[in-house]
Amino acid sequence: MTHNEKLLNALMQFKNSAYEIRELWEHTDSRTNSNLCDDYPFDNDFCEVVEKIGDWVMTQNSLLNQNKTN
């Protein structure tokens, strides 16, 4: 497995984990939800962050796959 393939695999795992966290967070109780907001490190709502992660990973997927064919 090449370095780029490993990177792409890690990015896909990152994207999938972000989507899973979003889904789980949506079903937390109010205390857990409040705790998750403590020291929240992003300027945007987590749903927006997840969508941006997904878009970014898909862009990288396209770019890395382009490099494979060149």
CHARMM internal coordinates of N, CA and C (Angstrom, degrees):
IC EDIT
DIST 1 N 1 CA 1.4501
DIST 1 CA 1 C 1.5339
ANGL 1 N 1 CA 1 C 108.29
DIST 1 C 2 N 1.3216
ANGL 1 CA 1 C 2 N 116.16
DIHE 1 N 1 CA 1 C 2 N 130.45
DIST 2 N 2 CA 1.4628
ANGL 1 C 2 N 2 CA 120.59
DIHE 1 CA 1 C 2 N 2 CA -178.57
DIST 2 CA 2 C 1.5273
ANGL 2 N 2 CA 2 C 110.43
DIHE 1 C 2 N 2 CA 2 C -76.86
DIST 2 C 3 N 1.3217
ANGL 2 CA 2 C 3 N 114.77
DIHE 2 N 2 CA 2 C 3 N 167.27
DIST 3 N 3 CA 1.4608
ANGL 2 C 3 N 3 CA 121.10
DIHE 2 CA 2 C 3 N 3 CA 177.80
DIST 3 CA 3 C 1.5314
ANGL 3 N 3 CA 3 C 110.07
DIHE 2 C 3 N 3 CA 3 C -59.52
DIST 3 C 4 N 1.3309
ANGL 3 CA 3 C 4 N 117.49
DIHE 3 N 3 CA 3 C 4 N -44.56
DIST 4 N 4 CA 1.4708
ANGL 3 C 4 N 4 CA 120.79
DIHE 3 CA 3 C 4 N 4 CA -179.92
DIST 4 CA 4 C 1.5246
ANGL 4 N 4 CA 4 C 111.97
DIHE 3 C 4 N 4 CA 4 C -63.86
DIST 4 C 5 N 1.3216
ANGL 4 CA 4 C 5 N 117.22
DIHE 4 N 4 CA 4 C 5 N -38.05
DIST 5 N 5 CA 1.4653
ANGL 4 C 5 N 5 CA 120.44
DIHE 4 CA 4 C 5 N 5 CA 177.72
DIST 5 CA 5 C 1.5298
ANGL 5 N 5 CA 5 C 110.54
DIHE 4 C 5 N 5 CA 5 C -65.18
DIST 5 C 6 N 1.3322
ANGL 5 CA 5 C 6 N 116.21
DIHE 5 N 5 CA 5 C 6 N -40.42
DIST 6 N 6 CA 1.4648
ANGL 5 C 6 N 6 CA 120.26
DIHE 5 CA 5 C 6 N 6 CA 177.15
DIST 6 CA 6 C 1.5239
ANGL 6 N 6 CA 6 C 110.59
DIHE 5 C 6 N 6 CA 6 C -64.22
DIST 6 C 7 N 1.3341
ANGL 6 CA 6 C 7 N 115.49
DIHE 6 N 6 CA 6 C 7 N -42.28
DIST 7 N 7 CA 1.4575
ANGL 6 C 7 N 7 CA 120.20
DIHE 6 CA 6 C 7 N 7 CA 178.77
DIST 7 CA 7 C 1.5245
ANGL 7 N 7 CA 7 C 110.35
DIHE 6 C 7 N 7 CA 7 C -62.53
DIST 7 C 8 N 1.3051
ANGL 7 CA 7 C 8 N 116.89
DIHE 7 N 7 CA 7 C 8 N -46.62
DIST 8 N 8 CA 1.4589
ANGL 7 C 8 N 8 CA 120.98
DIHE 7 CA 7 C 8 N 8 CA 179.76
DIST 8 CA 8 C 1.5252
ANGL 8 N 8 CA 8 C 110.90
DIHE 7 C 8 N 8 CA 8 C -61.99
DIST 8 C 9 N 1.2954
ANGL 8 CA 8 C 9 N 117.40
DIHE 8 N 8 CA 8 C 9 N -40.90
DIST 9 N 9 CA 1.4613
ANGL 8 C 9 N 9 CA 121.59
DIHE 8 CA 8 C 9 N 9 CA 177.43
DIST 9 CA 9 C 1.5332
ANGL 9 N 9 CA 9 C 110.57
DIHE 8 C 9 N 9 CA 9 C -61.15
DIST 9 C 10 N 1.3334
ANGL 9 CA 9 C 10 N 116.94
DIHE 9 N 9 CA 9 C 10 N -44.11
DIST 10 N 10 CA 1.4635
ANGL 9 C 10 N 10 CA 120.78
DIHE 9 CA 9 C 10 N 10 CA 178.75
DIST 10 CA 10 C 1.5218
ANGL 10 N 10 CA 10 C 110.92
DIHE 9 C 10 N 10 CA 10 C -64.77
DIST 10 C 11 N 1.3402
ANGL 10 CA 10 C 11 N 117.07
DIHE 10 N 10 CA 10 C 11 N -40.43
DIST 11 N 11 CA 1.4589
ANGL 10 C 11 N 11 CA 120.45
DIHE 10 CA 10 C 11 N 11 CA 178.03
DIST 11 CA 11 C 1.5247
ANGL 11 N 11 CA 11 C 111.33
DIHE 10 C 11 N 11 CA 11 C -63.10
DIST 11 C 12 N 1.3166
ANGL 11 CA 11 C 12 N 117.15
DIHE 11 N 11 CA 11 C 12 N -41.27
DIST 12 N 12 CA 1.4603
ANGL 11 C 12 N 12 CA 120.94
DIHE 11 CA 11 C 12 N 12 CA 178.60
DIST 12 CA 12 C 1.5349
ANGL 12 N 12 CA 12 C 110.66
DIHE 11 C 12 N 12 CA 12 C -64.39
DIST 12 C 13 N 1.3161
ANGL 12 CA 12 C 13 N 116.89
DIHE 12 N 12 CA 12 C 13 N -39.21
DIST 13 N 13 CA 1.4625
ANGL 12 C 13 N 13 CA 120.69
DIHE 12 CA 12 C 13 N 13 CA 176.73
DIST 13 CA 13 C 1.5277
ANGL 13 N 13 CA 13 C 110.48
DIHE 12 C 13 N 13 CA 13 C -64.51
DIST 13 C 14 N 1.3415
ANGL 13 CA 13 C 14 N 116.48
DIHE 13 N 13 CA 13 C 14 N -40.29
DIST 14 N 14 CA 1.4537
ANGL 13 C 14 N 14 CA 122.39
DIHE 13 CA 13 C 14 N 14 CA 177.80
DIST 14 CA 14 C 1.5250
ANGL 14 N 14 CA 14 C 110.17
DIHE 13 C 14 N 14 CA 14 C -60.53
DIST 14 C 15 N 1.3310
ANGL 14 CA 14 C 15 N 116.14
DIHE 14 N 14 CA 14 C 15 N -47.89
DIST 15 N 15 CA 1.4746
ANGL 14 C 15 N 15 CA 121.53
DIHE 14 CA 14 C 15 N 15 CA 178.69
DIST 15 CA 15 C 1.5274
ANGL 15 N 15 CA 15 C 110.50
DIHE 14 C 15 N 15 CA 15 C -60.30
DIST 15 C 16 N 1.3175
ANGL 15 CA 15 C 16 N 116.48
DIHE 15 N 15 CA 15 C 16 N -47.99
DIST 16 N 16 CA 1.4655
ANGL 15 C 16 N 16 CA 120.71
DIHE 15 CA 15 C 16 N 16 CA -178.85
DIST 16 CA 16 C 1.5263
ANGL 16 N 16 CA 16 C 111.38
DIHE 15 C 16 N 16 CA 16 C -62.58
DIST 16 C 17 N 1.3255
ANGL 16 CA 16 C 17 N 116.82
DIHE 16 N 16 CA 16 C 17 N -39.39
DIST 17 N 17 CA 1.4669
ANGL 16 C 17 N 17 CA 120.56
DIHE 16 CA 16 C 17 N 17 CA 178.11
DIST 17 CA 17 C 1.5210
ANGL 17 N 17 CA 17 C 110.88
DIHE 16 C 17 N 17 CA 17 C -66.01
DIST 17 C 18 N 1.3304
ANGL 17 CA 17 C 18 N 117.01
DIHE 17 N 17 CA 17 C 18 N -40.77
DIST 18 N 18 CA 1.4656
ANGL 17 C 18 N 18 CA 120.38
DIHE 17 CA 17 C 18 N 18 CA 178.56
DIST 18 CA 18 C 1.5237
ANGL 18 N 18 CA 18 C 110.40
DIHE 17 C 18 N 18 CA 18 C -60.81
DIST 18 C 19 N 1.3246
ANGL 18 CA 18 C 19 N 117.25
DIHE 18 N 18 CA 18 C 19 N -43.81
DIST 19 N 19 CA 1.4685
ANGL 18 C 19 N 19 CA 120.86
DIHE 18 CA 18 C 19 N 19 CA 178.37
DIST 19 CA 19 C 1.5323
ANGL 19 N 19 CA 19 C 111.09
DIHE 18 C 19 N 19 CA 19 C -64.57
DIST 19 C 20 N 1.3230
ANGL 19 CA 19 C 20 N 116.55
DIHE 19 N 19 CA 19 C 20 N -39.12
DIST 20 N 20 CA 1.4648
ANGL 19 C 20 N 20 CA 119.89
DIHE 19 CA 19 C 20 N 20 CA 179.18
DIST 20 CA 20 C 1.5273
ANGL 20 N 20 CA 20 C 110.84
DIHE 19 C 20 N 20 CA 20 C -66.63
DIST 20 C 21 N 1.3379
ANGL 20 CA 20 C 21 N 117.06
DIHE 20 N 20 CA 20 C 21 N -42.49
DIST 21 N 21 CA 1.4584
ANGL 20 C 21 N 21 CA 120.93
DIHE 20 CA 20 C 21 N 21 CA 178.26
DIST 21 CA 21 C 1.5272
ANGL 21 N 21 CA 21 C 110.15
DIHE 20 C 21 N 21 CA 21 C -61.30
DIST 21 C 22 N 1.3389
ANGL 21 CA 21 C 22 N 116.71
DIHE 21 N 21 CA 21 C 22 N -43.84
DIST 22 N 22 CA 1.4622
ANGL 21 C 22 N 22 CA 120.13
DIHE 21 CA 21 C 22 N 22 CA 178.92
DIST 22 CA 22 C 1.5266
ANGL 22 N 22 CA 22 C 110.48
DIHE 21 C 22 N 22 CA 22 C -57.84
DIST 22 C 23 N 1.3146
ANGL 22 CA 22 C 23 N 116.07
DIHE 22 N 22 CA 22 C 23 N -46.58
DIST 23 N 23 CA 1.4667
ANGL 22 C 23 N 23 CA 121.09
DIHE 22 CA 22 C 23 N 23 CA -179.05
DIST 23 CA 23 C 1.5317
ANGL 23 N 23 CA 23 C 111.01
DIHE 22 C 23 N 23 CA 23 C -62.29
DIST 23 C 24 N 1.3080
ANGL 23 CA 23 C 24 N 117.21
DIHE 23 N 23 CA 23 C 24 N -45.82
DIST 24 N 24 CA 1.4622
ANGL 23 C 24 N 24 CA 121.12
DIHE 23 CA 23 C 24 N 24 CA -179.42
DIST 24 CA 24 C 1.5241
ANGL 24 N 24 CA 24 C 110.96
DIHE 23 C 24 N 24 CA 24 C -67.00
DIST 24 C 25 N 1.3360
ANGL 24 CA 24 C 25 N 116.67
DIHE 24 N 24 CA 24 C 25 N -39.60
DIST 25 N 25 CA 1.4607
ANGL 24 C 25 N 25 CA 120.99
DIHE 24 CA 24 C 25 N 25 CA -179.41
DIST 25 CA 25 C 1.5319
ANGL 25 N 25 CA 25 C 110.58
DIHE 24 C 25 N 25 CA 25 C -61.87
DIST 25 C 26 N 1.3177
ANGL 25 CA 25 C 26 N 116.08
DIHE 25 N 25 CA 25 C 26 N -37.83
DIST 26 N 26 CA 1.4667
ANGL 25 C 26 N 26 CA 120.12
DIHE 25 CA 25 C 26 N 26 CA -179.18
DIST 26 CA 26 C 1.5285
ANGL 26 N 26 CA 26 C 112.44
DIHE 25 C 26 N 26 CA 26 C -62.40
DIST 26 C 27 N 1.3164
ANGL 26 CA 26 C 27 N 117.73
DIHE 26 N 26 CA 26 C 27 N -19.68
DIST 27 N 27 CA 1.4635
ANGL 26 C 27 N 27 CA 121.70
DIHE 26 CA 26 C 27 N 27 CA -176.74
DIST 27 CA 27 C 1.5240
ANGL 27 N 27 CA 27 C 113.00
DIHE 26 C 27 N 27 CA 27 C -110.47
DIST 27 C 28 N 1.3376
ANGL 27 CA 27 C 28 N 116.91
DIHE 27 N 27 CA 27 C 28 N 17.81
DIST 28 N 28 CA 1.4651
ANGL 27 C 28 N 28 CA 119.07
DIHE 27 CA 27 C 28 N 28 CA 179.60
DIST 28 CA 28 C 1.5222
ANGL 28 N 28 CA 28 C 110.32
DIHE 27 C 28 N 28 CA 28 C -83.99
DIST 28 C 29 N 1.3143
ANGL 28 CA 28 C 29 N 114.88
DIHE 28 N 28 CA 28 C 29 N 160.41
DIST 29 N 29 CA 1.4589
ANGL 28 C 29 N 29 CA 119.38
DIHE 28 CA 28 C 29 N 29 CA 174.39
DIST 29 CA 29 C 1.5296
ANGL 29 N 29 CA 29 C 109.01
DIHE 28 C 29 N 29 CA 29 C -76.68
DIST 29 C 30 N 1.3116
ANGL 29 CA 29 C 30 N 116.94
DIHE 29 N 29 CA 29 C 30 N 170.14
DIST 30 N 30 CA 1.4642
ANGL 29 C 30 N 30 CA 120.59
DIHE 29 CA 29 C 30 N 30 CA -173.80
DIST 30 CA 30 C 1.5293
ANGL 30 N 30 CA 30 C 112.43
DIHE 29 C 30 N 30 CA 30 C -64.19
DIST 30 C 31 N 1.3187
ANGL 30 CA 30 C 31 N 117.99
DIHE 30 N 30 CA 30 C 31 N -34.19
DIST 31 N 31 CA 1.4728
ANGL 30 C 31 N 31 CA 120.48
DIHE 30 CA 30 C 31 N 31 CA 180.00
DIST 31 CA 31 C 1.5289
ANGL 31 N 31 CA 31 C 110.19
DIHE 30 C 31 N 31 CA 31 C -67.59
DIST 31 C 32 N 1.3321
ANGL 31 CA 31 C 32 N 116.57
DIHE 31 N 31 CA 31 C 32 N -46.40
DIST 32 N 32 CA 1.4687
ANGL 31 C 32 N 32 CA 120.12
DIHE 31 CA 31 C 32 N 32 CA 178.78
DIST 32 CA 32 C 1.5222
ANGL 32 N 32 CA 32 C 110.38
DIHE 31 C 32 N 32 CA 32 C -63.69
DIST 32 C 33 N 1.3224
ANGL 32 CA 32 C 33 N 116.99
DIHE 32 N 32 CA 32 C 33 N -41.95
DIST 33 N 33 CA 1.4601
ANGL 32 C 33 N 33 CA 121.65
DIHE 32 CA 32 C 33 N 33 CA 178.51
DIST 33 CA 33 C 1.5199
ANGL 33 N 33 CA 33 C 109.91
DIHE 32 C 33 N 33 CA 33 C -58.66
DIST 33 C 34 N 1.3111
ANGL 33 CA 33 C 34 N 116.63
DIHE 33 N 33 CA 33 C 34 N -44.75
DIST 34 N 34 CA 1.4649
ANGL 33 C 34 N 34 CA 121.23
DIHE 33 CA 33 C 34 N 34 CA 178.98
DIST 34 CA 34 C 1.5262
ANGL 34 N 34 CA 34 C 110.71
DIHE 33 C 34 N 34 CA 34 C -62.82
DIST 34 C 35 N 1.3252
ANGL 34 CA 34 C 35 N 116.77
DIHE 34 N 34 CA 34 C 35 N -42.95
DIST 35 N 35 CA 1.4648
ANGL 34 C 35 N 35 CA 120.51
DIHE 34 CA 34 C 35 N 35 CA 179.40
DIST 35 CA 35 C 1.5265
ANGL 35 N 35 CA 35 C 111.52
DIHE 34 C 35 N 35 CA 35 C -63.47
DIST 35 C 36 N 1.3309
ANGL 35 CA 35 C 36 N 116.64
DIHE 35 N 35 CA 35 C 36 N -37.84
DIST 36 N 36 CA 1.4613
ANGL 35 C 36 N 36 CA 119.96
DIHE 35 CA 35 C 36 N 36 CA 179.61
DIST 36 CA 36 C 1.5255
ANGL 36 N 36 CA 36 C 111.60
DIHE 35 C 36 N 36 CA 36 C -66.50
DIST 36 C 37 N 1.3112
ANGL 36 CA 36 C 37 N 116.78
DIHE 36 N 36 CA 36 C 37 N -23.99
DIST 37 N 37 CA 1.4656
ANGL 36 C 37 N 37 CA 120.80
DIHE 36 CA 36 C 37 N 37 CA 179.95
DIST 37 CA 37 C 1.5276
ANGL 37 N 37 CA 37 C 112.43
DIHE 36 C 37 N 37 CA 37 C -80.43
DIST 37 C 38 N 1.3375
ANGL 37 CA 37 C 38 N 117.50
DIHE 37 N 37 CA 37 C 38 N -19.66
DIST 38 N 38 CA 1.4647
ANGL 37 C 38 N 38 CA 120.23
DIHE 37 CA 37 C 38 N 38 CA 177.89
DIST 38 CA 38 C 1.5262
ANGL 38 N 38 CA 38 C 109.77
DIHE 37 C 38 N 38 CA 38 C -62.81
DIST 38 C 39 N 1.3250
ANGL 38 CA 38 C 39 N 116.71
DIHE 38 N 38 CA 38 C 39 N 127.03
DIST 39 N 39 CA 1.4677
ANGL 38 C 39 N 39 CA 124.14
DIHE 38 CA 38 C 39 N 39 CA -179.13
DIST 39 CA 39 C 1.5256
ANGL 39 N 39 CA 39 C 112.92
DIHE 38 C 39 N 39 CA 39 C 59.02
DIST 39 C 40 N 1.3270
ANGL 39 CA 39 C 40 N 117.45
DIHE 39 N 39 CA 39 C 40 N 28.42
DIST 40 N 40 CA 1.4647
ANGL 39 C 40 N 40 CA 121.89
DIHE 39 CA 39 C 40 N 40 CA 177.83
DIST 40 CA 40 C 1.5256
ANGL 40 N 40 CA 40 C 108.87
DIHE 39 C 40 N 40 CA 40 C -54.74
DIST 40 C 41 N 1.3481
ANGL 40 CA 40 C 41 N 118.99
DIHE 40 N 40 CA 40 C 41 N 123.24
DIST 41 N 41 CA 1.4659
ANGL 40 C 41 N 41 CA 121.07
DIHE 40 CA 40 C 41 N 41 CA -169.13
DIST 41 CA 41 C 1.5335
ANGL 41 N 41 CA 41 C 116.60
DIHE 40 C 41 N 41 CA 41 C -89.36
DIST 41 C 42 N 1.3258
ANGL 41 CA 41 C 42 N 118.92
DIHE 41 N 41 CA 41 C 42 N 3.37
DIST 42 N 42 CA 1.4609
ANGL 41 C 42 N 42 CA 120.42
DIHE 41 CA 41 C 42 N 42 CA -174.62
DIST 42 CA 42 C 1.5256
ANGL 42 N 42 CA 42 C 110.83
DIHE 41 C 42 N 42 CA 42 C -114.58
DIST 42 C 43 N 1.3295
ANGL 42 CA 42 C 43 N 116.22
DIHE 42 N 42 CA 42 C 43 N 151.00
DIST 43 N 43 CA 1.4580
ANGL 42 C 43 N 43 CA 121.40
DIHE 42 CA 42 C 43 N 43 CA 177.16
DIST 43 CA 43 C 1.5272
ANGL 43 N 43 CA 43 C 112.01
DIHE 42 C 43 N 43 CA 43 C -78.23
DIST 43 C 44 N 1.3148
ANGL 43 CA 43 C 44 N 117.39
DIHE 43 N 43 CA 43 C 44 N -25.34
DIST 44 N 44 CA 1.4626
ANGL 43 C 44 N 44 CA 122.28
DIHE 43 CA 43 C 44 N 44 CA -176.76
DIST 44 CA 44 C 1.5265
ANGL 44 N 44 CA 44 C 110.50
DIHE 43 C 44 N 44 CA 44 C -101.01
DIST 44 C 45 N 1.3249
ANGL 44 CA 44 C 45 N 115.07
DIHE 44 N 44 CA 44 C 45 N 161.50
DIST 45 N 45 CA 1.4543
ANGL 44 C 45 N 45 CA 122.65
DIHE 44 CA 44 C 45 N 45 CA 171.90
DIST 45 CA 45 C 1.5326
ANGL 45 N 45 CA 45 C 108.34
DIHE 44 C 45 N 45 CA 45 C -57.13
DIST 45 C 46 N 1.3284
ANGL 45 CA 45 C 46 N 117.10
DIHE 45 N 45 CA 45 C 46 N 146.14
DIST 46 N 46 CA 1.4640
ANGL 45 C 46 N 46 CA 119.59
DIHE 45 CA 45 C 46 N 46 CA -175.39
DIST 46 CA 46 C 1.5205
ANGL 46 N 46 CA 46 C 112.28
DIHE 45 C 46 N 46 CA 46 C -60.89
DIST 46 C 47 N 1.3193
ANGL 46 CA 46 C 47 N 118.04
DIHE 46 N 46 CA 46 C 47 N -34.44
DIST 47 N 47 CA 1.4713
ANGL 46 C 47 N 47 CA 120.58
DIHE 46 CA 46 C 47 N 47 CA 177.74
DIST 47 CA 47 C 1.5275
ANGL 47 N 47 CA 47 C 110.13
DIHE 46 C 47 N 47 CA 47 C -59.85
DIST 47 C 48 N 1.3240
ANGL 47 CA 47 C 48 N 116.55
DIHE 47 N 47 CA 47 C 48 N -40.94
DIST 48 N 48 CA 1.4670
ANGL 47 C 48 N 48 CA 120.50
DIHE 47 CA 47 C 48 N 48 CA 177.57
DIST 48 CA 48 C 1.5230
ANGL 48 N 48 CA 48 C 111.34
DIHE 47 C 48 N 48 CA 48 C -66.64
DIST 48 C 49 N 1.3238
ANGL 48 CA 48 C 49 N 115.97
DIHE 48 N 48 CA 48 C 49 N -40.42
DIST 49 N 49 CA 1.4655
ANGL 48 C 49 N 49 CA 120.64
DIHE 48 CA 48 C 49 N 49 CA 178.83
DIST 49 CA 49 C 1.5205
ANGL 49 N 49 CA 49 C 110.05
DIHE 48 C 49 N 49 CA 49 C -61.03
DIST 49 C 50 N 1.3191
ANGL 49 CA 49 C 50 N 116.60
DIHE 49 N 49 CA 49 C 50 N -44.15
DIST 50 N 50 CA 1.4672
ANGL 49 C 50 N 50 CA 121.31
DIHE 49 CA 49 C 50 N 50 CA -179.65
DIST 50 CA 50 C 1.5301
ANGL 50 N 50 CA 50 C 110.76
DIHE 49 C 50 N 50 CA 50 C -61.79
DIST 50 C 51 N 1.3218
ANGL 50 CA 50 C 51 N 116.38
DIHE 50 N 50 CA 50 C 51 N -43.46
DIST 51 N 51 CA 1.4679
ANGL 50 C 51 N 51 CA 119.53
DIHE 50 CA 50 C 51 N 51 CA 178.45
DIST 51 CA 51 C 1.5317
ANGL 51 N 51 CA 51 C 110.94
DIHE 50 C 51 N 51 CA 51 C -62.71
DIST 51 C 52 N 1.3237
ANGL 51 CA 51 C 52 N 116.86
DIHE 51 N 51 CA 51 C 52 N -40.41
DIST 52 N 52 CA 1.4666
ANGL 51 C 52 N 52 CA 120.53
DIHE 51 CA 51 C 52 N 52 CA 178.22
DIST 52 CA 52 C 1.5236
ANGL 52 N 52 CA 52 C 111.10
DIHE 51 C 52 N 52 CA 52 C -65.73
DIST 52 C 53 N 1.3278
ANGL 52 CA 52 C 53 N 116.77
DIHE 52 N 52 CA 52 C 53 N -39.20
DIST 53 N 53 CA 1.4668
ANGL 52 C 53 N 53 CA 120.81
DIHE 52 CA 52 C 53 N 53 CA 176.18
DIST 53 CA 53 C 1.5222
ANGL 53 N 53 CA 53 C 109.34
DIHE 52 C 53 N 53 CA 53 C -60.97
DIST 53 C 54 N 1.3278
ANGL 53 CA 53 C 54 N 116.21
DIHE 53 N 53 CA 53 C 54 N -46.43
DIST 54 N 54 CA 1.4632
ANGL 53 C 54 N 54 CA 120.70
DIHE 53 CA 53 C 54 N 54 CA 179.72
DIST 54 CA 54 C 1.5182
ANGL 54 N 54 CA 54 C 111.83
DIHE 53 C 54 N 54 CA 54 C -59.49
DIST 54 C 55 N 1.3292
ANGL 54 CA 54 C 55 N 116.81
DIHE 54 N 54 CA 54 C 55 N -45.56
DIST 55 N 55 CA 1.4739
ANGL 54 C 55 N 55 CA 120.75
DIHE 54 CA 54 C 55 N 55 CA 178.82
DIST 55 CA 55 C 1.5201
ANGL 55 N 55 CA 55 C 111.42
DIHE 54 C 55 N 55 CA 55 C -63.08
DIST 55 C 56 N 1.3341
ANGL 55 CA 55 C 56 N 115.69
DIHE 55 N 55 CA 55 C 56 N -44.41
DIST 56 N 56 CA 1.4589
ANGL 55 C 56 N 56 CA 120.77
DIHE 55 CA 55 C 56 N 56 CA -178.94
DIST 56 CA 56 C 1.5340
ANGL 56 N 56 CA 56 C 111.05
DIHE 55 C 56 N 56 CA 56 C -62.50
DIST 56 C 57 N 1.3284
ANGL 56 CA 56 C 57 N 116.64
DIHE 56 N 56 CA 56 C 57 N -44.08
DIST 57 N 57 CA 1.4639
ANGL 56 C 57 N 57 CA 120.40
DIHE 56 CA 56 C 57 N 57 CA -179.88
DIST 57 CA 57 C 1.5262
ANGL 57 N 57 CA 57 C 110.48
DIHE 56 C 57 N 57 CA 57 C -64.46
DIST 57 C 58 N 1.3252
ANGL 57 CA 57 C 58 N 117.54
DIHE 57 N 57 CA 57 C 58 N -40.61
DIST 58 N 58 CA 1.4619
ANGL 57 C 58 N 58 CA 119.49
DIHE 57 CA 57 C 58 N 58 CA 179.40
DIST 58 CA 58 C 1.5332
ANGL 58 N 58 CA 58 C 110.72
DIHE 57 C 58 N 58 CA 58 C -65.63
DIST 58 C 59 N 1.3344
ANGL 58 CA 58 C 59 N 117.24
DIHE 58 N 58 CA 58 C 59 N -37.30
DIST 59 N 59 CA 1.4717
ANGL 58 C 59 N 59 CA 120.52
DIHE 58 CA 58 C 59 N 59 CA 175.61
DIST 59 CA 59 C 1.5202
ANGL 59 N 59 CA 59 C 110.10
DIHE 58 C 59 N 59 CA 59 C -62.07
DIST 59 C 60 N 1.3202
ANGL 59 CA 59 C 60 N 116.38
DIHE 59 N 59 CA 59 C 60 N -45.61
DIST 60 N 60 CA 1.4683
ANGL 59 C 60 N 60 CA 120.16
DIHE 59 CA 59 C 60 N 60 CA 179.96
DIST 60 CA 60 C 1.5259
ANGL 60 N 60 CA 60 C 110.58
DIHE 59 C 60 N 60 CA 60 C -64.53
DIST 60 C 61 N 1.3220
ANGL 60 CA 60 C 61 N 116.81
DIHE 60 N 60 CA 60 C 61 N -37.30
DIST 61 N 61 CA 1.4564
ANGL 60 C 61 N 61 CA 121.16
DIHE 60 CA 60 C 61 N 61 CA 177.20
DIST 61 CA 61 C 1.5309
ANGL 61 N 61 CA 61 C 109.72
DIHE 60 C 61 N 61 CA 61 C -58.48
DIST 61 C 62 N 1.3320
ANGL 61 CA 61 C 62 N 116.18
DIHE 61 N 61 CA 61 C 62 N -46.99
DIST 62 N 62 CA 1.4733
ANGL 61 C 62 N 62 CA 120.28
DIHE 61 CA 61 C 62 N 62 CA 179.27
DIST 62 CA 62 C 1.5200
ANGL 62 N 62 CA 62 C 111.14
DIHE 61 C 62 N 62 CA 62 C -62.60
DIST 62 C 63 N 1.3299
ANGL 62 CA 62 C 63 N 116.31
DIHE 62 N 62 CA 62 C 63 N -46.45
DIST 63 N 63 CA 1.4674
ANGL 62 C 63 N 63 CA 120.25
DIHE 62 CA 62 C 63 N 63 CA -178.00
DIST 63 CA 63 C 1.5214
ANGL 63 N 63 CA 63 C 112.33
DIHE 62 C 63 N 63 CA 63 C -64.82
DIST 63 C 64 N 1.3249
ANGL 63 CA 63 C 64 N 116.65
DIHE 63 N 63 CA 63 C 64 N -43.67
DIST 64 N 64 CA 1.4637
ANGL 63 C 64 N 64 CA 119.15
DIHE 63 CA 63 C 64 N 64 CA -179.54
DIST 64 CA 64 C 1.5111
ANGL 64 N 64 CA 64 C 111.58
DIHE 63 C 64 N 64 CA 64 C -68.01
DIST 64 C 65 N 1.3248
ANGL 64 CA 64 C 65 N 117.12
DIHE 64 N 64 CA 64 C 65 N -34.59
DIST 65 N 65 CA 1.4597
ANGL 64 C 65 N 65 CA 119.78
DIHE 64 CA 64 C 65 N 65 CA 177.42
DIST 65 CA 65 C 1.5254
ANGL 65 N 65 CA 65 C 111.44
DIHE 64 C 65 N 65 CA 65 C -71.82
DIST 65 C 66 N 1.3327
ANGL 65 CA 65 C 66 N 117.63
DIHE 65 N 65 CA 65 C 66 N -31.69
DIST 66 N 66 CA 1.4663
ANGL 65 C 66 N 66 CA 121.54
DIHE 65 CA 65 C 66 N 66 CA 174.80
DIST 66 CA 66 C 1.5276
ANGL 66 N 66 CA 66 C 109.99
DIHE 65 C 66 N 66 CA 66 C -63.39
DIST 66 C 67 N 1.3342
ANGL 66 CA 66 C 67 N 115.28
DIHE 66 N 66 CA 66 C 67 N -41.33
DIST 67 N 67 CA 1.4603
ANGL 66 C 67 N 67 CA 119.63
DIHE 66 CA 66 C 67 N 67 CA -179.45
DIST 67 CA 67 C 1.5276
ANGL 67 N 67 CA 67 C 111.37
DIHE 66 C 67 N 67 CA 67 C -64.68
DIST 67 C 68 N 1.3297
ANGL 67 CA 67 C 68 N 116.87
DIHE 67 N 67 CA 67 C 68 N -28.98
DIST 68 N 68 CA 1.4691
ANGL 67 C 68 N 68 CA 121.12
DIHE 67 CA 67 C 68 N 68 CA 178.36
DIST 68 CA 68 C 1.5271
ANGL 68 N 68 CA 68 C 111.13
DIHE 67 C 68 N 68 CA 68 C -65.74
DIST 68 C 69 N 1.3284
ANGL 68 CA 68 C 69 N 115.39
DIHE 68 N 68 CA 68 C 69 N -36.50
DIST 69 N 69 CA 1.4672
ANGL 68 C 69 N 69 CA 118.50
DIHE 68 CA 68 C 69 N 69 CA -175.65
DIST 69 CA 69 C 1.5213
ANGL 69 N 69 CA 69 C 112.90
DIHE 68 C 69 N 69 CA 69 C -86.93
DIST 69 C 70 N 1.3225
ANGL 69 CA 69 C 70 N 117.07
DIHE 69 N 69 CA 69 C 70 N -13.38
DIST 70 N 70 CA 1.4765
ANGL 69 C 70 N 70 CA 119.98
DIHE 69 CA 69 C 70 N 70 CA 179.96
DIST 70 CA 70 C 1.5041
ANGL 70 N 70 CA 70 C 111.98
DIHE 69 C 70 N 70 CA 70 C -89.03
END
COOR INIT
IC SEED 1 N 1 CA 1 C
IC BUILD
